Amino acid sequence: MQFDFDAGKYAVYVWPAFALTAAVFAWMIADSLSVARRWRAEAERRQAEAKQARQ
């Protein structure tokens, strides 16, 4: 498979747009994973507190 990377006279607009889109997607994924880790840690902390309260 061969890709055609020639964007012609619009390359000055196309390639920065692709780069910006890739950067935004990477940031969204990293931020989502970070938030998920924080929520998981909070849930585990609350479960440990509830377990101690029952004892």
Gaussian input, Z-matrix of N, CA and C with variables (Angstrom, degrees):
# hf/3-21g

backbone

0 1
 N
 C     1     B1
 C     2     B2     1     A1
 N     3     B3     2     A2     1     D1
 C     4     B4     3     A3     2     D2
 C     5     B5     4     A4     3     D3
 N     6     B6     5     A5     4     D4
 C     7     B7     6     A6     5     D5
 C     8     B8     7     A7     6     D6
 N     9     B9     8     A8     7     D7
 C    10    B10     9     A9     8     D8
 C    11    B11    10    A10     9     D9
 N    12    B12    11    A11    10    D10
 C    13    B13    12    A12    11    D11
 C    14    B14    13    A13    12    D12
 N    15    B15    14    A14    13    D13
 C    16    B16    15    A15    14    D14
 C    17    B17    16    A16    15    D15
 N    18    B18    17    A17    16    D16
 C    19    B19    18    A18    17    D17
 C    20    B20    19    A19    18    D18
 N    21    B21    20    A20    19    D19
 C    22    B22    21    A21    20    D20
 C    23    B23    22    A22    21    D21
 N    24    B24    23    A23    22    D22
 C    25    B25    24    A24    23    D23
 C    26    B26    25    A25    24    D24
 N    27    B27    26    A26    25    D25
 C    28    B28    27    A27    26    D26
 C    29    B29    28    A28    27    D27
 N    30    B30    29    A29    28    D28
 C    31    B31    30    A30    29    D29
 C    32    B32    31    A31    30    D30
 N    33    B33    32    A32    31    D31
 C    34    B34    33    A33    32    D32
 C    35    B35    34    A34    33    D33
 N    36    B36    35    A35    34    D34
 C    37    B37    36    A36    35    D35
 C    38    B38    37    A37    36    D36
 N    39    B39    38    A38    37    D37
 C    40    B40    39    A39    38    D38
 C    41    B41    40    A40    39    D39
 N    42    B42    41    A41    40    D40
 C    43    B43    42    A42    41    D41
 C    44    B44    43    A43    42    D42
 N    45    B45    44    A44    43    D43
 C    46    B46    45    A45    44    D44
 C    47    B47    46    A46    45    D45
 N    48    B48    47    A47    46    D46
 C    49    B49    48    A48    47    D47
 C    50    B50    49    A49    48    D48
 N    51    B51    50    A50    49    D49
 C    52    B52    51    A51    50    D50
 C    53    B53    52    A52    51    D51
 N    54    B54    53    A53    52    D52
 C    55    B55    54    A54    53    D53
 C    56    B56    55    A55    54    D54
 N    57    B57    56    A56    55    D55
 C    58    B58    57    A57    56    D56
 C    59    B59    58    A58    57    D57
 N    60    B60    59    A59    58    D58
 C    61    B61    60    A60    59    D59
 C    62    B62    61    A61    60    D60
 N    63    B63    62    A62    61    D61
 C    64    B64    63    A63    62    D62
 C    65    B65    64    A64    63    D63
 N    66    B66    65    A65    64    D64
 C    67    B67    66    A66    65    D65
 C    68    B68    67    A67    66    D66
 N    69    B69    68    A68    67    D67
 C    70    B70    69    A69    68    D68
 C    71    B71    70    A70    69    D69
 N    72    B72    71    A71    70    D70
 C    73    B73    72    A72    71    D71
 C    74    B74    73    A73    72    D72
 N    75    B75    74    A74    73    D73
 C    76    B76    75    A75    74    D74
 C    77    B77    76    A76    75    D75
 N    78    B78    77    A77    76    D76
 C    79    B79    78    A78    77    D77
 C    80    B80    79    A79    78    D78
 N    81    B81    80    A80    79    D79
 C    82    B82    81    A81    80    D80
 C    83    B83    82    A82    81    D81
 N    84    B84    83    A83    82    D82
 C    85    B85    84    A84    83    D83
 C    86    B86    85    A85    84    D84
 N    87    B87    86    A86    85    D85
 C    88    B88    87    A87    86    D86
 C    89    B89    88    A88    87    D87
 N    90    B90    89    A89    88    D88
 C    91    B91    90    A90    89    D89
 C    92    B92    91    A91    90    D90
 N    93    B93    92    A92    91    D91
 C    94    B94    93    A93    92    D92
 C    95    B95    94    A94    93    D93
 N    96    B96    95    A95    94    D94
 C    97    B97    96    A96    95    D95
 C    98    B98    97    A97    96    D96
 N    99    B99    98    A98    97    D97
 C   100   B100    99    A99    98    D98
 C   101   B101   100   A100    99    D99
 N   102   B102   101   A101   100   D100
 C   103   B103   102   A102   101   D101
 C   104   B104   103   A103   102   D102
 N   105   B105   104   A104   103   D103
 C   106   B106   105   A105   104   D104
 C   107   B107   106   A106   105   D105
 N   108   B108   107   A107   106   D106
 C   109   B109   108   A108   107   D107
 C   110   B110   109   A109   108   D108
 N   111   B111   110   A110   109   D109
 C   112   B112   111   A111   110   D110
 C   113   B113   112   A112   111   D111
 N   114   B114   113   A113   112   D112
 C   115   B115   114   A114   113   D113
 C   116   B116   115   A115   114   D114
 N   117   B117   116   A116   115   D115
 C   118   B118   117   A117   116   D116
 C   119   B119   118   A118   117   D117
 N   120   B120   119   A119   118   D118
 C   121   B121   120   A120   119   D119
 C   122   B122   121   A121   120   D120
 N   123   B123   122   A122   121   D121
 C   124   B124   123   A123   122   D122
 C   125   B125   124   A124   123   D123
 N   126   B126   125   A125   124   D124
 C   127   B127   126   A126   125   D125
 C   128   B128   127   A127   126   D126
 N   129   B129   128   A128   127   D127
 C   130   B130   129   A129   128   D128
 C   131   B131   130   A130   129   D129
 N   132   B132   131   A131   130   D130
 C   133   B133   132   A132   131   D131
 C   134   B134   133   A133   132   D132
 N   135   B135   134   A134   133   D133
 C   136   B136   135   A135   134   D134
 C   137   B137   136   A136   135   D135
 N   138   B138   137   A137   136   D136
 C   139   B139   138   A138   137   D137
 C   140   B140   139   A139   138   D138
 N   141   B141   140   A140   139   D139
 C   142   B142   141   A141   140   D140
 C   143   B143   142   A142   141   D141
 N   144   B144   143   A143   142   D142
 C   145   B145   144   A144   143   D143
 C   146   B146   145   A145   144   D144
 N   147   B147   146   A146   145   D145
 C   148   B148   147   A147   146   D146
 C   149   B149   148   A148   147   D147
 N   150   B150   149   A149   148   D148
 C   151   B151   150   A150   149   D149
 C   152   B152   151   A151   150   D150
 N   153   B153   152   A152   151   D151
 C   154   B154   153   A153   152   D152
 C   155   B155   154   A154   153   D153
 N   156   B156   155   A155   154   D154
 C   157   B157   156   A156   155   D155
 C   158   B158   157   A157   156   D156
 N   159   B159   158   A158   157   D157
 C   160   B160   159   A159   158   D158
 C   161   B161   160   A160   159   D159
 N   162   B162   161   A161   160   D160
 C   163   B163   162   A162   161   D161
 C   164   B164   163   A163   162   D162

   B1=1.4475
   B2=1.5257
   B3=1.3016
   B4=1.4553
   B5=1.5228
   B6=1.3219
   B7=1.4595
   B8=1.5201
   B9=1.3024
   B10=1.4579
   B11=1.5248
   B12=1.3205
   B13=1.4600
   B14=1.5235
   B15=1.3158
   B16=1.4550
   B17=1.5216
   B18=1.3191
   B19=1.4597
   B20=1.5232
   B21=1.3195
   B22=1.4558
   B23=1.5087
   B24=1.3199
   B25=1.4655
   B26=1.5309
   B27=1.3219
   B28=1.4614
   B29=1.5294
   B30=1.3190
   B31=1.4660
   B32=1.5172
   B33=1.3210
   B34=1.4521
   B35=1.5379
   B36=1.3170
   B37=1.4623
   B38=1.5291
   B39=1.3157
   B40=1.4572
   B41=1.5277
   B42=1.3267
   B43=1.4627
   B44=1.5218
   B45=1.3386
   B46=1.4712
   B47=1.5361
   B48=1.3291
   B49=1.4702
   B50=1.5217
   B51=1.3415
   B52=1.4622
   B53=1.5241
   B54=1.3246
   B55=1.4689
   B56=1.5263
   B57=1.3246
   B58=1.4647
   B59=1.5263
   B60=1.3158
   B61=1.4569
   B62=1.5230
   B63=1.3271
   B64=1.4700
   B65=1.5301
   B66=1.3263
   B67=1.4695
   B68=1.5296
   B69=1.3108
   B70=1.4753
   B71=1.5251
   B72=1.3312
   B73=1.4651
   B74=1.5259
   B75=1.3221
   B76=1.4681
   B77=1.5227
   B78=1.3310
   B79=1.4642
   B80=1.5314
   B81=1.3300
   B82=1.4631
   B83=1.5282
   B84=1.3150
   B85=1.4606
   B86=1.5187
   B87=1.3381
   B88=1.4590
   B89=1.5263
   B90=1.3166
   B91=1.4623
   B92=1.5251
   B93=1.3175
   B94=1.4660
   B95=1.5261
   B96=1.3205
   B97=1.4639
   B98=1.5259
   B99=1.3194
   B100=1.4639
   B101=1.5312
   B102=1.3043
   B103=1.4728
   B104=1.5259
   B105=1.3252
   B106=1.4608
   B107=1.5250
   B108=1.3473
   B109=1.4717
   B110=1.5225
   B111=1.3435
   B112=1.4758
   B113=1.5238
   B114=1.3359
   B115=1.4604
   B116=1.5236
   B117=1.3280
   B118=1.4620
   B119=1.5289
   B120=1.3260
   B121=1.4618
   B122=1.5362
   B123=1.3222
   B124=1.4662
   B125=1.5293
   B126=1.3129
   B127=1.4757
   B128=1.5264
   B129=1.3124
   B130=1.4635
   B131=1.5223
   B132=1.3352
   B133=1.4622
   B134=1.5311
   B135=1.3236
   B136=1.4676
   B137=1.5216
   B138=1.3288
   B139=1.4588
   B140=1.5254
   B141=1.3194
   B142=1.4746
   B143=1.5333
   B144=1.3137
   B145=1.4669
   B146=1.5344
   B147=1.3221
   B148=1.4608
   B149=1.5237
   B150=1.3158
   B151=1.4527
   B152=1.5205
   B153=1.3262
   B154=1.4644
   B155=1.5268
   B156=1.2956
   B157=1.4595
   B158=1.5393
   B159=1.3245
   B160=1.4725
   B161=1.5183
   B162=1.3004
   B163=1.4688
   B164=1.4964
   A1=108.22
   A2=115.44
   A3=120.65
   A4=108.71
   A5=115.52
   A6=120.68
   A7=110.11
   A8=116.31
   A9=121.81
   A10=107.67
   A11=116.26
   A12=121.28
   A13=112.89
   A14=117.57
   A15=121.27
   A16=109.33
   A17=116.77
   A18=121.17
   A19=111.31
   A20=116.70
   A21=120.29
   A22=112.58
   A23=116.02
   A24=120.55
   A25=112.74
   A26=117.34
   A27=120.99
   A28=113.10
   A29=117.31
   A30=121.29
   A31=111.93
   A32=116.83
   A33=120.67
   A34=111.50
   A35=117.47
   A36=122.20
   A37=112.01
   A38=116.92
   A39=122.08
   A40=111.91
   A41=118.10
   A42=120.38
   A43=113.34
   A44=120.22
   A45=118.03
   A46=112.73
   A47=116.38
   A48=119.58
   A49=110.68
   A50=117.42
   A51=120.48
   A52=110.73
   A53=117.44
   A54=121.31
   A55=110.59
   A56=116.99
   A57=120.49
   A58=111.06
   A59=117.35
   A60=121.46
   A61=110.88
   A62=116.84
   A63=120.53
   A64=110.76
   A65=116.94
   A66=120.37
   A67=111.19
   A68=117.16
   A69=120.65
   A70=110.44
   A71=117.93
   A72=120.39
   A73=110.89
   A74=117.42
   A75=120.94
   A76=110.35
   A77=117.21
   A78=120.75
   A79=110.99
   A80=117.29
   A81=120.56
   A82=111.22
   A83=117.28
   A84=120.77
   A85=110.43
   A86=117.34
   A87=120.97
   A88=111.05
   A89=117.16
   A90=120.81
   A91=111.18
   A92=117.84
   A93=121.18
   A94=111.37
   A95=116.75
   A96=120.30
   A97=111.06
   A98=116.72
   A99=120.89
   A100=111.15
   A101=116.18
   A102=120.20
   A103=110.16
   A104=117.44
   A105=120.87
   A106=110.74
   A107=116.80
   A108=119.55
   A109=111.10
   A110=116.25
   A111=119.34
   A112=111.09
   A113=118.08
   A114=121.43
   A115=110.85
   A116=116.50
   A117=119.81
   A118=110.67
   A119=116.49
   A120=120.33
   A121=110.48
   A122=116.55
   A123=120.40
   A124=110.66
   A125=117.62
   A126=120.85
   A127=110.43
   A128=117.07
   A129=120.07
   A130=111.27
   A131=116.78
   A132=120.58
   A133=110.48
   A134=116.73
   A135=120.29
   A136=111.66
   A137=117.15
   A138=120.12
   A139=110.49
   A140=116.75
   A141=119.96
   A142=110.46
   A143=117.45
   A144=120.80
   A145=110.76
   A146=116.52
   A147=120.38
   A148=110.81
   A149=116.66
   A150=120.41
   A151=110.80
   A152=117.13
   A153=121.01
   A154=110.60
   A155=117.98
   A156=121.88
   A157=110.50
   A158=116.99
   A159=120.68
   A160=112.28
   A161=116.72
   A162=118.87
   A163=113.00
   D1=132.33
   D2=-178.95
   D3=-120.64
   D4=131.33
   D5=-179.20
   D6=-97.44
   D7=144.47
   D8=177.12
   D9=-102.07
   D10=104.52
   D11=-177.02
   D12=-92.99
   D13=6.63
   D14=-178.80
   D15=-79.54
   D16=112.09
   D17=179.36
   D18=-99.88
   D19=3.50
   D20=176.87
   D21=64.32
   D22=-143.02
   D23=-176.44
   D24=-71.75
   D25=-11.42
   D26=179.96
   D27=-94.34
   D28=3.21
   D29=-177.63
   D30=-57.36
   D31=-34.91
   D32=-178.96
   D33=-63.38
   D34=-21.70
   D35=177.87
   D36=-100.62
   D37=-37.84
   D38=-173.81
   D39=-68.73
   D40=-51.90
   D41=-174.60
   D42=-65.96
   D43=-42.17
   D44=174.21
   D45=-62.70
   D46=-34.23
   D47=177.72
   D48=-65.15
   D49=-42.49
   D50=176.16
   D51=-62.88
   D52=-43.14
   D53=-179.51
   D54=-63.60
   D55=-43.72
   D56=179.06
   D57=-63.94
   D58=-41.31
   D59=178.24
   D60=-62.22
   D61=-44.73
   D62=178.69
   D63=-62.58
   D64=-41.41
   D65=179.27
   D66=-64.58
   D67=-41.56
   D68=179.43
   D69=-65.93
   D70=-43.03
   D71=177.32
   D72=-61.29
   D73=-43.26
   D74=178.83
   D75=-61.63
   D76=-43.21
   D77=178.84
   D78=-64.06
   D79=-41.97
   D80=179.69
   D81=-62.85
   D82=-41.56
   D83=179.36
   D84=-66.02
   D85=-46.25
   D86=179.88
   D87=-62.24
   D88=-42.52
   D89=179.64
   D90=-65.96
   D91=-40.92
   D92=178.76
   D93=-63.24
   D94=-42.20
   D95=178.14
   D96=-65.38
   D97=-38.48
   D98=178.80
   D99=-64.30
   D100=-45.16
   D101=179.12
   D102=-64.76
   D103=-40.59
   D104=179.44
   D105=-62.58
   D106=-39.81
   D107=177.97
   D108=-63.90
   D109=-40.96
   D110=179.15
   D111=-64.89
   D112=-43.57
   D113=179.29
   D114=-63.17
   D115=-40.54
   D116=-179.98
   D117=-64.69
   D118=-43.88
   D119=178.55
   D120=-61.39
   D121=-41.18
   D122=179.04
   D123=-65.37
   D124=-41.34
   D125=179.13
   D126=-64.73
   D127=-42.13
   D128=178.45
   D129=-65.17
   D130=-38.24
   D131=177.88
   D132=-63.63
   D133=-44.01
   D134=-179.86
   D135=-66.74
   D136=-37.00
   D137=177.15
   D138=-64.49
   D139=-40.63
   D140=178.46
   D141=-65.37
   D142=-39.73
   D143=177.50
   D144=-63.64
   D145=-43.22
   D146=-179.97
   D147=-64.85
   D148=-37.99
   D149=179.25
   D150=-66.23
   D151=-40.09
   D152=178.17
   D153=-67.98
   D154=-36.20
   D155=-178.68
   D156=-67.42
   D157=-31.21
   D158=179.88
   D159=-74.64
   D160=-22.09
   D161=-176.38
   D162=-83.25

